[in-house]
Amino acid sequence: MFASFFPRPKMFVWSAVGWFFLALFVWYGFADGLAPQLSLMREAAEVAEGERAPFLNPDKVWLYQYLVLATFVFCIIWGFIDRNRWYGWAVWGSAVILLVTYFNVQIGVYLNTWYGEFFDLIQQALTDPGSVTLEEFFGQLITVFYVLVPLIMVLVLLSYFTQHYVFRWRTAMNDYYMSNWTRLRDIEGAAQRVQEDTMRFAGIVEGLGSNFVSAIMTLIAFIPLLWTLSAQITELPFLGAVPGSLVFVALISSIFGTVLLAAVGYRLPGLEFNNQKVEAAYRKELVFGEDNAERAQPMQITELYSSVRKNYFKLYFNYLYFNVFRYAYLQGANFIPLVAMAPTIVAGAITFGTFQQINQAFGRVENSFQFLVNSWTTIVELMSIHKRLRAFESRLDGDITIDPAEPALQM
């Protein structure tokens, strides 16, 4: 699954983590102060009121340069460690996806600030008619337009690039399995595992991996912002004043939701795995029936379809009570920041723009902490596919002997 595409997968992942922390150490150790000497925009002129254009001040540009340089060096080093057939897509492709993800997070930080200023402008216009001109109002909209248009273009290109990335990963797995097809062909659902599971696995892992990295980057970017904004929250209900209050509220809310859904959904991976097995057995018998009149007889099909129906009904029932808790938690979580800010709102201690800024920053932090909550059903599907492919690969690894007629799991 991984070795067919990534060079030395375990070493690659751990080296990437280690390189990330090394880059952080170097940055906060001395590199962050080198913008006046090394930033490509160190001579940039200031705009009105001493503010610089979004993302284009010397410090920001130097940070972007540093990140691209650190990523470039990491990819080059891996070119010397292990340059397999898929090195370009696996190493450089992953780097491109991560860098664009970081760019998207930075856009989110800017938009959070922009919304705060824009809603303050709206509040001023509504409370003091005539104090805001149409030129000022549309000027704010044009400013964000200049940011959103490039963002849309980048996201479209990233989506196109990611589709090719996933297909290359699928191709790597497909080539690996087909090169060993004579040893795998008699395993239950072998054709489905090669044709369907490889594509689903690559797509889900890429999606979850990108979302996880995005969540980490979002936390790094937004936690300091939310901590600073929390200084404007006068007190929490029943607790009083708490430094960094909203950060802790978001963390506690997310931990509660993660533990809750993990507890109520622990049976789902096994049922999804079993579901794929009974579907594969049913589909295989139908395929045999296309060429052999003695196969796919009514009694055989009825029995196989009965297993399909039984497992689906079990799955539906388990998702029934799982979704009760899932949707109740997600809907309730929408009101948590309102409850937390209630004393501050009632006291009129913040403006409408600041309220919007805090609310959005809280949502970004809480949503990142809720990575497992938001991804749980996808993770369940991935666990099921991984179990099927891992059992498939066990034949090649020599870990176990797989019986082609192995019955479906009963759970």
C-alpha positions in Angstrom: 0.0 0.0 0.0 2.7 2.5 0.9 6.0 0.8 -0.1 4.8 0.5 -3.7 4.7 4.4 -3.9 6.7 6.0 -1.2 10.5 5.4 -0.8 11.0 3.6 2.6 7.6 4.7 4.0 8.3 4.6 7.7 11.7 6.3 7.4 10.1 8.9 5.0 7.3 9.8 7.4 9.5 10.0 10.5 12.2 12.0 8.7 9.5 14.4 7.5 8.3 14.9 11.1 11.9 15.3 12.3 12.7 17.8 9.5 9.6 19.8 10.4 10.7 20.2 14.0 14.3 21.0 12.9 13.0 23.7 10.6 10.9 25.2 13.5 14.0 25.1 15.7 16.1 26.9 13.1 13.4 29.4 12.4 12.7 30.4 16.0 16.4 30.2 16.8 17.7 32.8 14.4 16.2 32.6 10.9 13.1 34.6 11.6 15.2 37.7 12.2 16.9 37.6 8.8 14.1 39.2 6.8 15.9 42.6 6.4 18.8 40.8 4.8 17.2 38.0 2.8 13.6 38.8 2.1 12.9 39.3 -1.6 10.6 42.3 -0.6 12.9 43.9 1.9 12.7 47.1 -0.2 8.9 47.1 -0.5 7.3 50.4 0.0 4.7 51.0 2.7 1.1 51.6 1.7 -1.4 54.0 3.4 -1.4 54.2 7.2 1.8 52.3 7.6 0.2 49.0 6.6 1.6 46.7 3.9 -0.3 44.7 1.3 -1.6 41.4 2.6 1.0 38.6 2.5 3.6 40.9 0.9 5.4 42.4 3.7 9.1 41.5 4.1 8.6 39.2 7.1 5.9 37.2 5.5 7.8 36.8 2.2 10.9 35.7 4.1 8.8 33.1 5.9 7.5 31.8 2.5 11.0 31.7 1.1 12.2 29.8 4.2 9.4 27.2 3.9 10.0 26.6 0.2 13.7 26.3 0.8 13.3 23.8 3.7 10.9 21.7 1.6 13.2 21.8 -1.5 16.2 20.7 0.6 14.2 17.8 2.1 13.1 16.6 -1.3 16.6 16.8 -2.7 18.0 14.8 0.3 15.5 12.0 -0.3 16.5 12.0 -4.0 19.9 10.7 -2.8 18.5 8.4 -0.1 16.1 6.4 -2.3 15.0 7.5 -5.7 12.4 4.9 -6.6 10.1 4.9 -9.7 7.5 7.2 -8.1 10.0 9.5 -6.3 8.7 12.6 -8.2 5.1 12.1 -7.4 5.5 10.6 -3.9 8.1 13.1 -2.6 7.8 16.3 -4.7 4.0 15.8 -5.2 3.4 15.5 -1.4 5.5 18.6 -0.9 3.5 20.6 -3.3 0.2 19.5 -1.6 1.5 20.5 1.8 2.8 23.9 0.7 -0.5 24.8 -1.0 -2.3 23.7 2.2 -0.1 26.1 4.2 -0.9 28.8 1.7 -4.7 28.1 2.2 -4.3 28.4 5.9 -2.6 31.7 5.6 -5.4 33.0 3.5 -7.8 31.9 6.3 -5.8 33.9 8.8 -6.0 37.0 6.6 -9.7 36.6 5.9 -10.4 36.3 9.7 -8.8 39.7 10.2 -10.6 41.1 7.1 -14.0 39.9 8.4 -13.4 41.6 11.7 -12.6 45.0 10.1 -15.5 44.6 7.5 -18.2 43.9 10.1 -17.0 46.7 12.2 -17.4 48.9 9.2 -21.0 47.5 8.8 -21.7 48.2 12.4 -20.5 51.8 12.0 -22.6 52.3 8.9 -25.7 51.0 10.6 -25.3 52.9 13.9 -24.1 56.2 12.4 -25.8 56.7 9.0 -23.6 58.5 6.5 -20.3 57.8 8.3 -19.3 55.2 5.8 -19.2 56.0 2.1 -19.9 53.7 -0.8 -16.2 54.0 -1.9 -15.0 52.8 1.5 -17.5 49.9 1.5 -16.7 48.7 -2.0 -13.0 49.3 -1.4 -13.1 46.7 1.3 -14.9 44.2 -1.0 -12.4 44.9 -3.8 -9.5 44.2 -1.4 -10.8 40.7 -0.5 -11.6 40.1 -4.2 -7.9 40.5 -5.0 -7.2 37.7 -2.5 -10.0 35.3 -3.3 -9.5 35.2 -7.1 -5.9 33.8 -6.8 -7.1 31.5 -4.0 -9.8 30.0 -6.2 -7.3 29.5 -9.1 -4.8 27.8 -6.7 -7.5 25.5 -5.2 -8.7 24.5 -8.7 -5.2 23.6 -9.8 -4.6 21.8 -6.5 -7.7 19.7 -7.0 -6.5 18.8 -10.6 -3.0 18.0 -9.3 -4.3 15.9 -6.4 -6.5 13.8 -8.8 -3.3 12.9 -10.7 -1.4 12.3 -7.5 -4.0 9.8 -6.3 -4.1 8.0 -9.6 -0.3 7.6 -9.6 -0.5 6.1 -6.2 -3.2 3.7 -7.4 -1.1 2.8 -10.4 1.9 2.0 -8.1 -0.3 -0.3 -6.0 -1.9 -1.8 -9.1 1.5 -2.6 -10.7 2.8 -4.1 -7.5 -0.2 -6.4 -7.1 -0.4 -7.4 -10.7 3.3 -8.3 -10.7 2.4 -10.8 -8.0 -1.0 -11.8 -9.5 -0.2 -15.5 -9.7 0.1 -15.6 -6.0 -2.9 -13.5 -5.3 -5.5 -14.4 -7.8 -7.2 -17.2 -5.8 -7.8 -14.9 -2.7 -11.4 -13.9 -2.0 -12.3 -10.7 -3.9 -8.8 -10.4 -5.4 -10.1 -8.5 -8.5 -12.0 -6.0 -6.4 -9.1 -5.4 -4.1 -6.8 -4.5 -7.1 -9.4 -2.7 -9.2 -11.4 -0.8 -6.5 -9.8 -0.9 -3.1 -6.5 0.6 -4.4 -8.2 3.7 -5.8 -10.3 4.2 -2.7 -7.4 3.7 -0.3 -5.1 6.2 -2.2 -7.9 8.8 -2.3 -8.9 8.5 1.3 -5.4 8.5 2.7 -4.5 11.5 0.6 -7.6 13.3 1.7 -7.2 12.5 5.4 -3.5 13.2 5.3 -4.1 16.6 3.7 -6.9 17.4 6.2 -4.8 16.3 9.1 -1.8 18.5 8.1 -4.2 21.4 7.4 -5.7 20.9 10.9 -2.2 21.1 12.4 -1.2 24.2 10.4 -4.5 25.8 11.3 -3.9 25.2 15.0 -0.4 26.7 14.7 -1.8 29.8 12.9 -5.0 30.3 14.8 -4.3 29.3 18.4 -2.1 32.4 19.1 -4.8 34.5 17.4 -7.6 33.0 19.4 -5.5 33.3 22.6 -5.0 37.0 21.9 -8.7 37.6 21.1 -9.6 35.7 24.3 -8.2 38.7 26.2 -11.3 40.6 25.2 -13.6 38.0 26.8 -14.5 39.4 30.2 -15.5 36.0 31.8 -16.8 32.6 31.1 -20.2 31.5 32.5 -19.8 29.9 36.0 -15.9 30.1 35.8 -15.1 33.8 35.6 -12.1 35.2 33.9 -9.7 32.6 32.4 -6.6 33.5 30.4 -6.8 32.0 26.9 -10.4 30.9 27.8 -11.7 30.2 24.3 -8.7 28.0 23.4 -9.4 25.8 26.4 -13.2 25.7 25.6 -12.5 24.6 22.1 -10.0 21.9 23.2 -12.4 20.5 25.9 -15.3 20.5 23.5 -13.3 18.6 20.8 -11.9 16.0 23.3 -15.4 15.3 24.5 -16.8 14.9 21.0 -13.9 12.7 19.9 -14.2 10.3 22.9 -18.0 10.2 22.6 -18.0 9.2 18.9 -15.1 6.8 19.3 -17.1 5.0 22.0 -20.4 4.8 20.1 -18.8 3.9 16.8 -16.3 1.2 17.8 -18.2 -1.5 15.9 -18.4 0.3 12.6 -15.0 -0.7 11.1 -15.7 -4.4 11.5 -19.1 -4.1 10.0 -17.7 -2.1 7.0 -15.1 -4.8 6.5 -17.6 -7.6 6.7 -19.8 -5.6 4.3 -17.1 -5.5 1.6 -16.6 -9.3 2.0 -20.2 -10.3 1.5 -20.6 -7.9 -1.4 -17.5 -9.4 -3.0 -18.8 -12.9 -2.6 -22.1 -11.9 -4.2 -20.5 -10.1 -7.0 -18.1 -12.9 -7.7 -20.9 -15.5 -8.0 -22.7 -13.2 -10.5 -19.6 -12.9 -12.6 -19.2 -16.7 -12.6 -22.8 -17.0 -13.7 -22.1 -15.0 -16.8 -20.0 -17.7 -18.3 -21.2 -20.8 -16.5 -24.9 -21.8 -16.5 -24.4 -23.9 -13.3 -23.3 -20.9 -11.3 -25.4 -18.1 -9.9 -28.4 -20.3 -9.4 -31.5 -18.8 -7.6 -30.7 -20.7 -4.3 -27.1 -19.6 -4.3 -27.9 -16.0 -5.1 -30.7 -15.9 -2.5 -28.3 -17.2 0.2 -25.5 -14.8 -0.8 -27.9 -11.8 -1.0 -29.4 -12.7 2.3 -25.9 -12.2 3.8 -25.6 -8.9 2.1 -29.0 -7.8 3.4 -28.3 -9.0 7.0 -25.0 -7.1 7.1 -26.4 -3.9 5.7 -29.2 -3.9 8.2 -26.7 -4.3 11.0 -24.7 -1.5 9.5 -27.8 0.8 9.2 -28.7 0.1 12.9 -25.2 0.9 14.1 -25.1 4.1 12.1 -28.5 5.0 13.4 -27.4 5.4 17.0 -24.0 6.7 15.9 -25.5 9.5 13.9 -27.8 10.4 16.9 -24.7 11.2 18.9 -22.8 12.6 16.0 -25.3 15.2 14.8 -26.4 16.1 18.3 -22.8 16.9 19.2 -22.0 18.8 16.0 -25.2 20.9 16.3 -24.6 21.6 20.0 -21.0 22.6 19.3 -22.3 25.5 17.2 -23.7 27.1 20.3 -20.6 26.6 22.5 -18.8 29.9 21.5 -22.1 31.8 22.0 -22.5 30.5 25.5 -18.8 31.1 26.3 -19.1 34.7 25.0 -22.5 35.4 26.6 -21.3 37.6 29.5 -19.1 39.6 27.2 -21.8 40.1 24.6 -24.4 41.1 27.2 -21.9 43.6 28.7 -21.3 45.1 25.3 -17.6 44.7 25.7 -16.8 43.9 22.1 -17.8 45.2 18.7 -19.7 43.2 16.1 -16.6 42.9 14.0 -14.6 41.6 16.9 -17.4 39.1 17.7 -17.3 37.8 14.1 -13.5 37.6 14.3 -13.6 35.6 17.6 -16.4 33.4 16.4 -14.6 32.5 13.2 -11.2 32.0 14.9 -12.9 29.8 17.5 -14.6 27.8 14.7 -11.3 27.2 12.9 -9.6 26.1 16.1 -12.4 23.9 17.3 -12.9 22.4 13.8 -9.2 21.5 13.7 -9.3 19.9 17.2 -12.4 18.0 15.9 -10.4 16.3 13.1 -11.3 12.8 14.3 -14.9 13.8 14.9 -15.3 15.2 11.4 -13.4 12.4 9.7 -14.7 9.4 11.7 -16.9 7.9 9.0 -14.1 8.3 6.5 -11.7 6.7 8.9 -14.1 3.8 9.4 -14.1 3.2 5.7 -10.3 3.5 5.5 -9.9 1.0 8.3 -12.1 -1.5 6.4 -10.2 -1.0 3.2 -6.8 -1.3 5.0 -7.9 -4.6 6.6 -8.8 -6.0 3.2 -5.6 -4.9 1.5 -3.5 -5.9 4.5 -5.0 -9.4 4.4 -4.3 -9.4 0.7 -0.7 -8.5 1.2 -0.2 -11.1 3.9 0.0 -13.7 1.2 3.1 -12.0 -0.2 4.6 -11.3 3.2 4.1 -14.9 4.2 2.4 -13.9 7.5 -0.6 -16.1 7.1 -2.1 -18.6 4.7 -5.4 -17.2 3.3 -8.2 -19.6 2.5 -9.9 -18.6 -0.8 -13.1 -19.8 0.6 -12.7 -17.9 3.9 -16.2 -17.1 5.3 -17.2 -13.6 6.0 -16.7 -12.2 9.5 -19.8 -12.4 11.8 -20.2 -9.5 14.1 
